[in-house]
Amino acid sequence: MRFLTLLLYIFFGLLVVWFASQNWDRTVLWLPGGYEAFWPLGVYILVALLIGLLPMTLLHSVTRWRLKRKIRKLERRLELETSGPGAPAPAHAPASSAATPRPEGEPATRPASPSL
């Protein structure tokens, strides 16, 4: 899947470079304040592409960072739960008395006796 993604990025990049090279005529960009920029149209295309990619790249980076933090937090909590004093018994340990069969009609837990 990563190979296909890389192939798609390469194809898209080549398509943008080809399109920009075919439109390399000098054009005027009127800026606020009466300024004018005389650059090739390909430069405007590439700048617009980079400006469009910037927010999504930042969003993706922040999302990955948050997910990695969450994974590390959950891994630490899991490690503490499995290595702490209340750790579950190993798989080869004998089963507890709750797993032993009980006679018919006997409840799984006994009701607490009233203390007077």
N, CA, C and O of each residue as an XYZ file, in Angstrom:
464
protein
N       0.820     -1.187      0.000
C       0.000      0.000      0.000
C       0.872      1.261      0.000
O       0.543      2.251     -0.653
N       1.982      1.214      0.737
C       2.874      2.380      0.747
C       3.465      2.627     -0.629
O       3.678      3.771     -1.029
N       3.728      1.546     -1.348
C       4.278      1.691     -2.695
C       3.287      2.411     -3.594
O       3.675      3.289     -4.365
N       2.010      2.052     -3.504
C       0.994      2.709     -4.323
C       0.848      4.179     -3.944
O       0.659      5.030     -4.813
N       0.933      4.475     -2.661
C       0.850      5.862     -2.213
C       2.030      6.659     -2.754
O       1.860      7.777     -3.241
N       3.217      6.088     -2.667
C       4.403      6.754     -3.189
C       4.278      6.969     -4.696
O       4.625      8.035     -5.204
N       3.788      5.967     -5.400
C       3.590      6.079     -6.839
C       2.602      7.191     -7.173
O       2.809      7.944     -8.124
N       1.535      7.295     -6.395
C       0.537      8.342     -6.613
C       1.144      9.720     -6.368
O       0.886     10.650     -7.132
N       1.948      9.866     -5.312
C       2.602     11.147     -5.038
C       3.562     11.529     -6.165
O       3.603     12.685     -6.587
N       4.318     10.573     -6.639
C       5.255     10.848     -7.731
C       4.496     11.270     -8.982
O       4.883     12.228     -9.650
N       3.424     10.563     -9.300
C       2.621     10.898    -10.477
C       2.036     12.300    -10.345
O       2.089     13.087    -11.289
N       1.481     12.613     -9.183
C       0.885     13.927     -8.970
C       1.949     15.023     -9.044
O       1.710     16.081     -9.627
N       3.114     14.775     -8.460
C       4.197     15.751     -8.514
C       4.666     16.005     -9.938
O       4.888     17.151    -10.329
N       4.815     14.939    -10.710
C       5.214     15.099    -12.111
C       4.148     15.837    -12.915
O       4.470     16.631    -13.798
N       2.893     15.578    -12.613
C       1.794     16.259    -13.296
C       1.819     17.762    -12.991
O       1.612     18.577    -13.891
N       2.065     18.126    -11.759
C       2.136     19.545    -11.386
C       3.340     20.209    -12.051
O       3.228     21.322    -12.565
N       4.482     19.539    -12.044
C       5.679     20.104    -12.679
C       5.455     20.268    -14.176
O       5.841     21.290    -14.745
N       4.850     19.299    -14.816
C       4.563     19.394    -16.255
C       3.608     20.551    -16.528
O       3.835     21.339    -17.446
N       2.536     20.659    -15.734
C       1.557     21.727    -15.929
C       2.202     23.094    -15.732
O       1.945     24.022    -16.498
N       3.042     23.216    -14.702
C       3.711     24.492    -14.446
C       4.681     24.836    -15.576
O       4.796     26.001    -15.957
N       5.374     23.842    -16.110
C       6.325     24.116    -17.191
C       5.610     24.517    -18.482
O       6.155     25.285    -19.274
N       4.417     24.015    -18.698
C       3.648     24.382    -19.884
C       3.043     25.785    -19.761
O       2.655     26.379    -20.767
N       2.962     26.308    -18.559
C       2.379     27.628    -18.313
C       3.416     28.548    -17.682
O       3.170     29.124    -16.622
N       4.566     28.689    -18.320
C       5.665     29.443    -17.742
C       5.712     30.888    -18.262
O       6.759     31.531    -18.184
N       4.620     31.392    -18.779
C       4.575     32.777    -19.259
C       4.557     33.731    -18.069
O       3.986     33.428    -17.021
N       5.193     34.894    -18.249
C       5.181     35.892    -17.173
C       3.779     36.490    -17.075
O       3.166     36.863    -18.075
N       3.302     36.567    -15.853
C       1.990     37.155    -15.605
C       2.118     38.178    -14.485
O       3.098     38.198    -13.740
N       1.102     39.025    -14.389
C       1.099     40.077    -13.380
C       0.131     39.673    -12.279
O      -0.995     39.250    -12.539
N       0.595     39.813    -11.056
C      -0.263     39.592     -9.895
C      -0.341     40.917     -9.158
O       0.659     41.418     -8.645
N      -1.558     41.485     -9.110
C      -1.740     42.755     -8.419
C      -1.977     42.484     -6.950
O      -2.895     41.754     -6.575
N      -1.134     43.085     -6.121
C      -1.191     42.902     -4.675
C      -1.797     44.139     -4.023
O      -1.802     45.215     -4.621
N      -2.307     43.994     -2.806
C      -2.847     45.163     -2.106
C      -1.779     46.239     -1.915
O      -0.599     45.932     -1.744
N      -2.201     47.489     -1.945
C      -1.265     48.598     -1.775
C      -0.663     49.057     -3.086
O       0.277     49.851     -3.087
N      -1.182     48.578     -4.200
C      -0.687     49.006     -5.497
C       0.570     48.291     -5.960
O       1.194     48.721     -6.930
N       0.953     47.222     -5.302
C       2.140     46.467     -5.705
C       1.789     45.487     -6.816
O       0.667     44.988     -6.900
N       2.766     45.229     -7.657
C       2.597     44.257     -8.736
C       3.748     43.264     -8.690
O       4.891     43.631     -8.418
N       3.434     42.016     -8.956
C       4.465     40.978     -9.011
C       4.473     40.396    -10.417
O       3.440     39.941    -10.908
N       5.636     40.409    -11.070
C       5.787     39.846    -12.411
C       6.579     38.551    -12.301
O       7.809     38.556    -12.353
N       5.882     37.476    -12.154
C       6.520     36.173    -12.042
C       5.913     35.231    -13.065
O       4.815     35.466    -13.570
N       6.632     34.171    -13.364
C       6.051     33.159    -14.251
C       4.843     32.490    -13.585
O       4.801     32.324    -12.366
N       3.883     32.119    -14.394
C       2.661     31.506    -13.876
C       2.968     30.214    -13.125
O       2.269     29.882    -12.167
N       3.990     29.485    -13.537
C       4.367     28.252    -12.850
C       4.741     28.483    -11.396
O       4.470     27.638    -10.542
N       5.362     29.623    -11.109
C       5.718     29.947     -9.725
C       4.453     30.135     -8.908
O       4.362     29.643     -7.783
N       3.472     30.844     -9.463
C       2.200     31.028     -8.755
C       1.517     29.688     -8.499
O       0.949     29.464     -7.430
N       1.578     28.812     -9.481
C       0.953     27.489     -9.332
C       1.630     26.709     -8.206
O       0.954     26.139     -7.350
N       2.962     26.684     -8.204
C       3.686     25.939     -7.169
C       3.477     26.547     -5.782
O       3.337     25.815     -4.802
N       3.453     27.871     -5.691
C       3.213     28.526     -4.397
C       1.805     28.207     -3.904
O       1.609     27.925     -2.722
N       0.825     28.250     -4.805
C      -0.550     27.926     -4.410
C      -0.652     26.473     -3.948
O      -1.374     26.173     -2.997
N       0.061     25.583     -4.610
C       0.056     24.175     -4.206
C       0.657     24.014     -2.809
O       0.109     23.297     -1.972
N       1.777     24.678     -2.561
C       2.413     24.584     -1.243
C       1.545     25.203     -0.152
O       1.469     24.674      0.957
N       0.893     26.319     -0.461
C      -0.002     26.940      0.524
C      -1.179     26.018      0.811
O      -1.644     25.953      1.949
N      -1.665     25.312     -0.188
C      -2.763     24.372      0.021
C      -2.344     23.143      0.809
O      -3.143     22.593      1.567
N      -1.103     22.707      0.641
C      -0.622     21.525      1.357
C      -0.281     21.818      2.815
O      -0.341     20.920      3.655
N       0.072     23.049      3.120
C       0.529     23.396      4.463
C      -0.501     23.095      5.558
O      -0.142     22.442      6.538
N      -1.755     23.533      5.445
C      -2.707     23.241      6.533
C      -2.938     21.743      6.738
O      -3.025     21.281      7.875
N      -3.036     20.992      5.656
C      -3.278     19.554      5.795
C      -2.061     18.843      6.373
O      -2.207     17.889      7.138
N      -0.873     19.293      6.017
C       0.337     18.702      6.584
C       0.414     18.975      8.080
O       0.757     18.087      8.861
N       0.096     20.200      8.479
C       0.091     20.530      9.906
C      -0.969     19.729     10.649
O      -0.708     19.216     11.738
N      -2.157     19.617     10.074
C      -3.224     18.849     10.709
C      -2.818     17.385     10.858
O      -3.045     16.780     11.905
N      -2.224     16.823      9.822
C      -1.783     15.432      9.866
C      -0.700     15.240     10.937
O      -0.728     14.261     11.682
N       0.239     16.166     11.008
C       1.314     16.054     11.999
C       0.774     16.141     13.417
O       1.188     15.378     14.290
N      -0.147     17.064     13.651
C      -0.727     17.214     14.989
C      -1.523     15.971     15.362
O      -1.455     15.510     16.501
N      -2.274     15.425     14.413
C      -3.062     14.218     14.682
C      -2.152     13.046     15.015
O      -2.421     12.305     15.960
N      -1.084     12.869     14.254
C      -0.133     11.786     14.543
C       0.504     11.967     15.910
O       0.664     10.995     16.649
N       0.871     13.194     16.258
C       1.484     13.479     17.551
C       0.518     13.144     18.685
O       0.912     12.524     19.673
N      -0.743     13.550     18.549
C      -1.731     13.263     19.590
C      -1.971     11.762     19.727
O      -2.079     11.250     20.841
N      -2.056     11.057     18.601
C      -2.282      9.615     18.668
C      -1.086      8.893     19.283
O      -1.264      7.950     20.053
N       0.126      9.326     18.952
C       1.313      8.705     19.553
C       1.343      8.941     21.056
O       1.692      8.039     21.818
N       0.978     10.152     21.492
C       0.911     10.430     22.933
C      -0.108      9.529     23.603
O       0.143      8.999     24.686
N      -1.254      9.353     22.969
C      -2.309      8.518     23.543
C      -1.859      7.062     23.621
O      -2.119      6.383     24.614
N      -1.190      6.586     22.585
C      -0.696      5.205     22.581
C       0.334      5.012     23.686
O       0.283      4.015     24.406
N       1.278      5.957     23.834
C       2.276      5.846     24.901
C       1.614      5.844     26.274
O       2.015      5.088     27.158
N       0.608      6.682     26.450
C      -0.101      6.747     27.730
C      -0.794      5.423     28.023
O      -0.724      4.922     29.145
N      -1.461      4.856     27.025
C      -2.144      3.580     27.221
C      -1.152      2.448     27.460
O      -1.418      1.554     28.263
N      -0.016      2.476     26.773
C       1.004      1.448     26.996
C       1.568      1.537     28.405
O       1.780      0.510     29.050
N       1.815      2.759     28.898
C       2.303      2.911     30.274
C       1.274      2.404     31.272
O       1.621      1.730     32.242
N       0.003      2.731     31.034
C      -1.041      2.279     31.954
C      -1.159      0.763     31.937
O      -1.338      0.144     32.986
N      -1.062      0.161     30.759
C      -1.117     -1.293     30.652
C       0.070     -1.924     31.367
O      -0.080     -2.936     32.052
N       1.247     -1.330     31.210
C       2.439     -1.861     31.880
C       2.298     -1.767     33.396
O       2.683     -2.694     34.109
N       1.757     -0.669     33.893
C       1.556     -0.520     35.335
C       0.527     -1.514     35.858
O       0.692     -2.068     36.945
N      -0.527     -1.740     35.091
C      -1.566     -2.671     35.528
C      -1.064     -4.108     35.534
O      -1.445     -4.886     36.408
N      -0.232     -4.469     34.596
C       0.248     -5.849     34.525
C       1.424     -6.106     35.460
O       1.669     -7.254     35.831
N       2.157     -5.065     35.848
C       3.312     -5.294     36.722
C       3.055     -4.879     38.161
O       3.928     -5.060     39.010
N       1.901     -4.337     38.458
C       1.594     -3.865     39.806
C       1.245     -5.004     40.743
O       1.223     -6.164     40.331
N       0.961     -4.675     42.041
C       0.643     -5.711     43.025
C      -0.659     -6.441     42.710
O      -0.820     -7.595     43.108
N      -1.563     -5.821     42.027
C      -2.828     -6.476     41.691
C      -2.789     -7.126     40.327
O      -3.811     -7.220     39.648
N      -1.628     -7.569     39.928
C      -1.477     -8.170     38.610
C      -2.230     -9.485     38.544
O      -2.301    -10.203     39.541
N      -2.790     -9.814     37.394
C      -3.495    -11.084     37.269
C      -2.539    -12.259     37.385
O      -1.345    -12.143     37.111
N      -3.088    -13.382     37.794
C      -2.276    -14.592     37.950
C      -1.806    -15.068     36.583
O      -2.494    -14.856     35.585
N      -0.647    -15.708     36.526
C      -0.172    -16.238     35.248
C      -1.139    -17.292     34.706
O      -1.963    -17.833     35.444
N      -1.028    -17.567     33.440
C      -1.950    -18.499     32.788
C      -1.810    -19.915     33.334
O      -2.787    -20.663     33.317
N      -0.633    -20.314     33.819
C      -0.427    -21.684     34.299
C      -0.831    -21.854     35.763
O      -0.774    -22.970     36.281
N      -1.236    -20.781     36.444
C      -1.621    -20.877     37.858
C      -2.976    -21.576     37.975
O      -3.791    -21.503     37.055
N      -3.221    -22.252     39.098
C      -4.519    -22.907     39.265
C      -5.637    -21.880     39.301
O      -5.454    -20.748     39.749
N      -6.787    -22.296     38.826
C      -7.936    -21.405     38.758
C      -8.431    -21.090     40.160
O      -8.213    -21.866     41.091
N      -9.091    -19.962     40.306
C      -9.606    -19.567     41.617
C     -10.845    -20.384     41.956
O     -11.357    -21.132     41.123
N     -11.318    -20.234     43.180
C     -12.469    -21.024     43.626
C     -13.747    -20.617     42.908
O     -14.715    -21.377     42.907
N     -13.774    -19.444     42.302
C     -14.972    -19.014     41.581
C     -15.197    -19.876     40.346
O     -16.325    -19.993     39.869
N     -14.138    -20.475     39.828
C     -14.276    -21.285     38.626
C     -14.654    -22.727     38.946
O     -14.949    -23.494     38.030
N     -14.653    -23.121     40.230
C     -15.014    -24.496     40.578
C     -16.513    -24.674     40.426
O     -17.281    -23.748     40.687
N     -16.934    -25.861     40.005
C     -18.374    -26.070     39.820
C     -19.097    -26.005     41.162
O     -18.557    -26.421     42.187
N     -20.301    -25.489     41.150
C     -21.092    -25.380     42.376
C     -22.370    -26.199     42.203
O     -22.820    -26.407     41.077
N     -22.943    -26.651     43.273
C     -24.169    -27.451     43.192
C     -25.322    -26.631     42.633
O     -25.347    -25.404     42.729
N     -26.274    -27.347     42.047
C     -27.455    -26.698     41.488
C     -28.196    -25.937     42.577
O     -28.310    -26.413     43.707
N     -28.691    -24.773     42.242
C     -29.494    -24.002     43.172
C     -28.693    -23.109     44.093
O     -29.268    -22.221     44.722
N     -27.396    -23.305     44.199
C     -26.593    -22.459     45.080
C     -26.198    -21.207     44.308
O     -25.720    -21.311     43.179
N     -26.388    -20.024     44.892
C     -26.039    -18.791     44.172
C     -24.523    -18.670     44.007
O     -23.749    -19.262     44.759
N     -24.130    -17.903     43.021
C     -22.709    -17.711     42.750
C     -22.039    -16.971     43.892
O     -20.889    -17.262     44.221
N     -22.721    -16.034     44.495
C     -22.177    -15.330     45.652
C     -23.168    -15.451     46.797
O     -24.381    -15.474     46.588
N     -22.654    -15.526     47.963
C     -23.537    -15.642     49.127
C     -23.928    -14.246     49.594
O     -23.101    -13.334     49.598
N     -25.186    -14.079     49.986
C     -25.603    -12.772     50.479
C     -24.915    -12.466     51.801
O     -24.635    -13.363     52.597
N     -24.655    -11.211     52.014
C     -24.001    -10.788     53.254
C     -24.955    -10.993     54.423
O     -26.149    -10.710     54.332
N     -24.402    -11.488     55.512
C     -25.249    -11.701     56.694
C     -25.473    -10.364     57.392
O     -24.548     -9.559     57.502
N     -26.673    -10.127     57.856
C     -26.946     -8.844     58.510
C     -26.190     -8.755     59.832
O     -26.184     -9.699     60.622
N     -25.571     -7.642     60.055
C     -24.850     -7.455     61.315
C     -25.703     -6.602     62.243
O     -26.081     -5.479     61.912
N     -25.997     -7.161     63.412
C     -26.826     -6.444     64.384
C     -26.066     -6.046     65.576
O     -26.623     -5.433     66.487
